[in-house]
């Protein structure tokens, strides 16, 4: 099998209600992951070219829901199902990053995110 052109990791971690770090998947239904899978499929983008995977905690909880795209190492934060079309069309298909959703390097992996 050839390498994936893009690999999208969508945080589906859950934390208890009221957790100070927040939670990327509060409903527990992995809605964001499902949206990526459905929209990639609807565009005819095969899973052996672009893979959308559930991920455990990506440790960016305070700026979540979090999505990371490899091999580009682009981290998106505050992603909602309404953003999925833009990420796929701009970044995955068009090669243009969705700047408004990028987690800045100064925030990424910073314990003082907010």
Buried (B, 14 or more C-beta within 10 A) or exposed (E): EEEBEBBBBBBBBBBEEEEEBBBBBBEEEBBBBBBBBEBBEEEEBEEEEBBBEBBEBBBBBBBBBBBBBEEEEBBBBEBEBEBBEBBBBBBBBEEEBBEEBBBEEEBBEBEEBE
